[in-house]
Amino acid sequence: MSIRKGVKGQKNIPIFHDEVKERHTIVLTPTAWLKLKNMAQKQGLSISEKIEQWVRDTED
């Protein structure tokens, strides 16, 4: 289930976080990408949001 249900995204207006996301590029193997995609789908998230949550939950 998406945590964004019923919320329409608008350009340059953050929905979940206190800042607007920016576009970045990462390079992964097909195996890693597929695993990440499956993990995100199980939680009803986009891959971008899955990475965002993972990094924010990781301590420095």
KOLGU-4560 file (N, C-alpha, C; in nm, 3 decimals, padded with zeros to 5 digits):
<recs>
<n_xx: 00.084 n_yy: -00.118 n_zz: 00.000 ca_xx: 00.000 ca_yy: 00.000 ca_zz: 00.000 c_xx: 00.088 c_yy: 00.124 c_zz: 00.000 mol: A seq: 1 type: MET>
<n_xx: 00.058 n_yy: 00.219 n_zz: -00.082 ca_xx: 00.135 ca_yy: 00.341 ca_zz: -00.092 c_xx: 00.101 c_yy: 00.435 c_zz: 00.023 mol: A seq: 2 type: SER>
<n_xx: 00.205 n_yy: 00.495 n_zz: 00.079 ca_xx: 00.183 ca_yy: 00.594 ca_zz: 00.185 c_xx: 00.146 c_yy: 00.729 c_zz: 00.126 mol: A seq: 3 type: ILE>
<n_xx: 00.146 n_yy: 00.736 n_zz: -00.006 ca_xx: 00.115 ca_yy: 00.860 ca_zz: -00.076 c_xx: -00.027 c_yy: 00.862 c_zz: -00.129 mol: A seq: 4 type: ARG>
<n_xx: -00.105 n_yy: 00.761 n_zz: -00.103 ca_xx: -00.238 ca_yy: 00.749 ca_zz: -00.161 c_xx: -00.322 c_yy: 00.873 c_zz: -00.133 mol: A seq: 5 type: LYS>
<n_xx: -00.379 n_yy: 00.927 n_zz: -00.239 ca_xx: -00.465 ca_yy: 01.044 ca_zz: -00.226 c_xx: -00.391 c_yy: 01.176 c_zz: -00.226 mol: A seq: 6 type: GLY>
<n_xx: -00.258 n_yy: 01.170 n_zz: -00.236 ca_xx: -00.179 ca_yy: 01.292 ca_zz: -00.236 c_xx: -00.124 c_yy: 01.314 c_zz: -00.376 mol: A seq: 7 type: VAL>
<n_xx: -00.160 n_yy: 01.423 n_zz: -00.437 ca_xx: -00.112 ca_yy: 01.454 ca_zz: -00.572 c_xx: 00.021 c_yy: 01.527 c_zz: -00.564 mol: A seq: 8 type: LYS>
<n_xx: 00.119 n_yy: 01.475 n_zz: -00.637 ca_xx: 00.249 ca_yy: 01.540 ca_zz: -00.641 c_xx: 00.245 c_yy: 01.669 c_zz: -00.720 mol: A seq: 9 type: GLY>
<n_xx: 00.312 n_yy: 01.768 n_zz: -00.670 ca_xx: 00.323 ca_yy: 01.895 ca_zz: -00.740 c_xx: 00.470 c_yy: 01.933 c_zz: -00.749 mol: A seq: 10 type: GLN>
<n_xx: 00.509 n_yy: 01.988 n_zz: -00.862 ca_xx: 00.648 ca_yy: 02.022 ca_zz: -00.885 c_xx: 00.699 c_yy: 02.120 c_zz: -00.780 mol: A seq: 11 type: LYS>
<n_xx: 00.816 n_yy: 02.089 n_zz: -00.727 ca_xx: 00.887 ca_yy: 02.173 ca_zz: -00.629 c_xx: 00.814 c_yy: 02.190 c_zz: -00.496 mol: A seq: 12 type: ASN>
<n_xx: 00.724 n_yy: 02.098 n_zz: -00.465 ca_xx: 00.656 ca_yy: 02.100 ca_zz: -00.336 c_xx: 00.677 c_yy: 01.963 c_zz: -00.272 mol: A seq: 13 type: ILE>
<n_xx: 00.755 n_yy: 01.957 n_zz: -00.162 ca_xx: 00.782 ca_yy: 01.828 ca_zz: -00.098 c_xx: 00.656 c_yy: 01.767 c_zz: -00.037 mol: A seq: 14 type: PRO>
<n_xx: 00.647 n_yy: 01.634 n_zz: -00.043 ca_xx: 00.532 ca_yy: 01.564 ca_zz: 00.014 c_xx: 00.571 c_yy: 01.496 c_zz: 00.145 mol: A seq: 15 type: ILE>
<n_xx: 00.677 n_yy: 01.416 n_zz: 00.142 ca_xx: 00.714 ca_yy: 01.336 ca_zz: 00.259 c_xx: 00.825 c_yy: 01.397 c_zz: 00.342 mol: A seq: 16 type: PHE>
<n_xx: 00.910 n_yy: 01.474 n_zz: 00.281 ca_xx: 01.029 ca_yy: 01.525 ca_zz: 00.349 c_xx: 01.026 c_yy: 01.677 c_zz: 00.348 mol: A seq: 17 type: HIS>
<n_xx: 01.118 n_yy: 01.737 n_zz: 00.423 ca_xx: 01.119 ca_yy: 01.882 ca_zz: 00.434 c_xx: 01.194 c_yy: 01.951 c_zz: 00.320 mol: A seq: 18 type: ASP>
<n_xx: 01.227 n_yy: 01.877 n_zz: 00.217 ca_xx: 01.296 ca_yy: 01.935 ca_zz: 00.103 c_xx: 01.255 c_yy: 01.863 c_zz: -00.025 mol: A seq: 19 type: GLU>
<n_xx: 01.274 n_yy: 01.929 n_zz: -00.136 ca_xx: 01.237 ca_yy: 01.873 ca_zz: -00.266 c_xx: 01.349 c_yy: 01.780 c_zz: -00.312 mol: A seq: 20 type: VAL>
<n_xx: 01.312 n_yy: 01.667 n_zz: -00.369 ca_xx: 01.411 ca_yy: 01.575 ca_zz: -00.422 c_xx: 01.476 c_yy: 01.632 c_zz: -00.548 mol: A seq: 21 type: LYS>
<n_xx: 01.602 n_yy: 01.594 n_zz: -00.569 ca_xx: 01.675 ca_yy: 01.631 ca_zz: -00.689 c_xx: 01.709 c_yy: 01.504 c_zz: -00.766 mol: A seq: 22 type: GLU>
<n_xx: 01.731 n_yy: 01.518 n_zz: -00.894 ca_xx: 01.764 ca_yy: 01.403 ca_zz: -00.979 c_xx: 01.912 c_yy: 01.370 c_zz: -00.964 mol: A seq: 23 type: ARG>
<n_xx: 01.942 n_yy: 01.240 n_zz: -00.940 ca_xx: 02.078 ca_yy: 01.188 ca_zz: -00.931 c_xx: 02.083 c_yy: 01.057 c_zz: -01.007 mol: A seq: 24 type: HIS>
<n_xx: 02.202 n_yy: 01.013 n_zz: -01.041 ca_xx: 02.218 ca_yy: 00.889 ca_zz: -01.115 c_xx: 02.300 c_yy: 00.791 c_zz: -01.033 mol: A seq: 25 type: THR>
<n_xx: 02.255 n_yy: 00.666 n_zz: -01.028 ca_xx: 02.334 ca_yy: 00.559 ca_zz: -00.968 c_xx: 02.348 c_yy: 00.447 c_zz: -01.071 mol: A seq: 26 type: ILE>
<n_xx: 02.452 n_yy: 00.368 n_zz: -01.057 ca_xx: 02.476 ca_yy: 00.258 ca_zz: -01.148 c_xx: 02.477 c_yy: 00.129 c_zz: -01.068 mol: A seq: 27 type: VAL>
<n_xx: 02.390 n_yy: 00.034 n_zz: -01.103 ca_xx: 02.377 ca_yy: -00.092 ca_zz: -01.032 c_xx: 02.379 c_yy: -00.207 c_zz: -01.131 mol: A seq: 28 type: LEU>
<n_xx: 02.412 n_yy: -00.325 n_zz: -01.081 ca_xx: 02.401 ca_yy: -00.445 ca_zz: -01.164 c_xx: 02.254 c_yy: -00.475 c_zz: -01.183 mol: A seq: 29 type: THR>
<n_xx: 02.219 n_yy: -00.549 n_zz: -01.288 ca_xx: 02.078 ca_yy: -00.586 ca_zz: -01.306 c_xx: 02.022 c_yy: -00.662 c_zz: -01.186 mol: A seq: 30 type: PRO>
<n_xx: 02.103 n_yy: -00.745 n_zz: -01.124 ca_xx: 02.058 ca_yy: -00.822 ca_zz: -01.007 c_xx: 02.022 c_yy: -00.729 c_zz: -00.891 mol: A seq: 31 type: THR>
<n_xx: 02.108 n_yy: -00.633 n_zz: -00.863 ca_xx: 02.082 ca_yy: -00.539 ca_zz: -00.753 c_xx: 01.959 c_yy: -00.454 c_zz: -00.783 mol: A seq: 32 type: ALA>
<n_xx: 01.945 n_yy: -00.409 n_zz: -00.909 ca_xx: 01.829 ca_yy: -00.326 ca_zz: -00.947 c_xx: 01.699 c_yy: -00.404 c_zz: -00.929 mol: A seq: 33 type: TRP>
<n_xx: 01.698 n_yy: -00.529 n_zz: -00.973 ca_xx: 01.578 ca_yy: -00.612 ca_zz: -00.961 c_xx: 01.542 c_yy: -00.636 c_zz: -00.815 mol: A seq: 34 type: LEU>
<n_xx: 01.642 n_yy: -00.662 n_zz: -00.733 ca_xx: 01.616 ca_yy: -00.683 ca_zz: -00.590 c_xx: 01.560 c_yy: -00.555 c_zz: -00.527 mol: A seq: 35 type: LYS>
<n_xx: 01.620 n_yy: -00.442 n_zz: -00.560 ca_xx: 01.572 ca_yy: -00.314 ca_zz: -00.507 c_xx: 01.429 c_yy: -00.286 c_zz: -00.553 mol: A seq: 36 type: LEU>
<n_xx: 01.402 n_yy: -00.314 n_zz: -00.679 ca_xx: 01.269 ca_yy: -00.294 ca_zz: -00.735 c_xx: 01.166 c_yy: -00.380 c_zz: -00.663 mol: A seq: 37 type: LYS>
<n_xx: 01.199 n_yy: -00.507 n_zz: -00.639 ca_xx: 01.109 ca_yy: -00.598 ca_zz: -00.568 c_xx: 01.085 c_yy: -00.554 c_zz: -00.424 mol: A seq: 38 type: ASN>
<n_xx: 01.190 n_yy: -00.509 n_zz: -00.357 ca_xx: 01.177 ca_yy: -00.461 ca_zz: -00.218 c_xx: 01.082 c_yy: -00.342 c_zz: -00.212 mol: A seq: 39 type: MET>
<n_xx: 01.099 n_yy: -00.250 n_zz: -00.307 ca_xx: 01.014 ca_yy: -00.130 ca_zz: -00.310 c_xx: 00.869 c_yy: -00.167 c_zz: -00.338 mol: A seq: 40 type: ALA>
<n_xx: 00.847 n_yy: -00.257 n_zz: -00.435 ca_xx: 00.711 ca_yy: -00.297 ca_zz: -00.471 c_xx: 00.640 c_yy: -00.363 c_zz: -00.354 mol: A seq: 41 type: GLN>
<n_xx: 00.710 n_yy: -00.444 n_zz: -00.276 ca_xx: 00.649 ca_yy: -00.511 ca_zz: -00.160 c_xx: 00.598 c_yy: -00.410 c_zz: -00.058 mol: A seq: 42 type: LYS>
<n_xx: 00.664 n_yy: -00.294 n_zz: -00.051 ca_xx: 00.623 ca_yy: -00.191 ca_zz: 00.044 c_xx: 00.535 c_yy: -00.084 c_zz: -00.020 mol: A seq: 43 type: GLN>
<n_xx: 00.505 n_yy: -00.101 n_zz: -00.148 ca_xx: 00.420 ca_yy: -00.003 ca_zz: -00.217 c_xx: 00.490 c_yy: 00.129 c_zz: -00.238 mol: A seq: 44 type: GLY>
<n_xx: 00.623 n_yy: 00.125 n_zz: -00.256 ca_xx: 00.702 ca_yy: 00.246 ca_zz: -00.273 c_xx: 00.767 c_yy: 00.250 c_zz: -00.411 mol: A seq: 45 type: LEU>
<n_xx: 00.811 n_yy: 00.367 n_zz: -00.450 ca_xx: 00.896 ca_yy: 00.378 ca_zz: -00.568 c_xx: 01.037 c_yy: 00.339 c_zz: -00.526 mol: A seq: 46 type: SER>
<n_xx: 01.120 n_yy: 00.309 n_zz: -00.622 ca_xx: 01.259 ca_yy: 00.277 ca_zz: -00.591 c_xx: 01.326 c_yy: 00.398 c_zz: -00.527 mol: A seq: 47 type: ILE>
<n_xx: 01.296 n_yy: 00.515 n_zz: -00.578 ca_xx: 01.352 ca_yy: 00.638 ca_zz: -00.522 c_xx: 01.317 c_yy: 00.653 c_zz: -00.375 mol: A seq: 48 type: SER>
<n_xx: 01.192 n_yy: 00.632 n_zz: -00.340 ca_xx: 01.149 ca_yy: 00.647 ca_zz: -00.201 c_xx: 01.208 c_yy: 00.537 c_zz: -00.113 mol: A seq: 49 type: GLU>
<n_xx: 01.224 n_yy: 00.416 n_zz: -00.166 ca_xx: 01.287 ca_yy: 00.307 ca_zz: -00.091 c_xx: 01.430 c_yy: 00.344 c_zz: -00.055 mol: A seq: 50 type: LYS>
<n_xx: 01.505 n_yy: 00.397 n_zz: -00.151 ca_xx: 01.642 ca_yy: 00.439 ca_zz: -00.125 c_xx: 01.643 c_yy: 00.553 c_zz: -00.024 mol: A seq: 51 type: ILE>
<n_xx: 01.553 n_yy: 00.649 n_zz: -00.041 ca_xx: 01.544 ca_yy: 00.763 ca_zz: 00.051 c_xx: 01.521 c_yy: 00.715 c_zz: 00.194 mol: A seq: 52 type: GLU>
<n_xx: 01.426 n_yy: 00.626 n_zz: 00.215 ca_xx: 01.399 ca_yy: 00.575 ca_zz: 00.350 c_xx: 01.515 c_yy: 00.497 c_zz: 00.406 mol: A seq: 53 type: GLN>
<n_xx: 01.577 n_yy: 00.415 n_zz: 00.323 ca_xx: 01.691 ca_yy: 00.335 ca_zz: 00.367 c_xx: 01.805 c_yy: 00.426 c_zz: 00.416 mol: A seq: 54 type: TRP>
<n_xx: 01.838 n_yy: 00.528 n_zz: 00.339 ca_xx: 01.949 ca_yy: 00.617 ca_zz: 00.375 c_xx: 01.914 c_yy: 00.700 c_zz: 00.499 mol: A seq: 55 type: VAL>
<n_xx: 01.792 n_yy: 00.751 n_zz: 00.506 ca_xx: 01.752 ca_yy: 00.831 ca_zz: 00.621 c_xx: 01.749 c_yy: 00.747 c_zz: 00.751 mol: A seq: 56 type: ARG>
<n_xx: 01.720 n_yy: 00.617 n_zz: 00.739 ca_xx: 01.716 ca_yy: 00.530 ca_zz: 00.856 c_xx: 01.853 c_yy: 00.478 c_zz: 00.897 mol: A seq: 57 type: ASP>
<n_xx: 01.956 n_yy: 00.503 n_zz: 00.815 ca_xx: 02.090 ca_yy: 00.456 ca_zz: 00.843 c_xx: 02.166 c_yy: 00.563 c_zz: 00.921 mol: A seq: 58 type: THR>
<n_xx: 02.227 n_yy: 00.522 n_zz: 01.031 ca_xx: 02.303 ca_yy: 00.617 ca_zz: 01.112 c_xx: 02.436 c_yy: 00.648 c_zz: 01.045 mol: A seq: 59 type: GLU>
<n_xx: 02.487 n_yy: 00.769 n_zz: 01.068 ca_xx: 02.617 ca_yy: 00.811 ca_zz: 01.012 c_xx: 02.731 c_yy: 00.734 c_zz: 01.076 mol: A seq: 60 type: ASP>
</recs>
